[in-house]
Amino acid sequence: MMTETHQIKVSGLAVDIVRKDIKNLHLGVYPPLGRVRVAAPLRVSDEAVRLAVISRLAWIKKQKLKFTNQARQSLREYVSGESHYFQGRRYRLNVIYQNDKPRVVMRNKSSLDLYVREGSTREQREKILLTWVRQQLKTLIPTLIAQWQPIIGVTVAEWHVKQMKTKWGTCNIAAQRIWLNLELAKKSPQCLEYIIVHEMVHLLERLHNEHFVELMNRFMPQWQLFREELNRSTLGHEDWTY
């Protein structure tokens, strides 16, 4: 897909414009600091984008304020005593040095034991823990997809987990494939389920329009509560790239 990227200023806000071979203009405000991004059709001018942004300035400022006020973690060093989250619970990390295969053990409902070799770097410890987190998340997803497929009336042909910086999930309708953010492993089970349902509903409705809301209300009446919980949850360290 052909793309073109540049930035403009609108009422003092930096707005990233990404032009693509798409039909409609999409405006988003993204964590951790409220970056404003517009995906626009190739034919749409900067002036048209500017007017679209101006028409939604109040909403944009509201979203940016949410990110400013949202709790966020400092950079994790993966050392004993740090707090790490899994399925919405906070765990104290215990780093145990040994000359055996690195592994992670959930010792109780409040502690994670990270077994590493002497002299391990921060990056190595992070990789070991994230590999464990990814494995745990991958054991949770299939059951939820299988549970919701007959309810929603769709089939997920393929799903994957990856680290994403601007979305909790994405959906490829043509391929019936969904991607889920690795960060969801840190959130509560209901937040993970909400995102899975959200992406599966996109197999019925591509846009976030009234029909999409109607479908979400039908299949998961409390979805907006789960969305608010997700939006209030602690953000990761803000050294994010796009």
Secondary structure, 3 states (H helix, E strand, C coil): CCEEEEEEEECCEEEEEEEECCCCCEEEEECCCCEEEEEEECCCCHHHHHHHHHHCHHHHHHHHHHHHHCCECCCCCCCCCCEEEECCEEEEEEEEECCCCCEEEECCCCEEEEEECCCCCHHHHHHHHHHHHHHHHHHHHHHHHHHHHHHHCCCCCEEEEECCCCCCEEEECCCCEEEEEHHHHHCCHHHHHHHHHHHHHCCCCCCCCHHHHHHHHHHCCCHHHHHHHHHHCCECCCCCCC
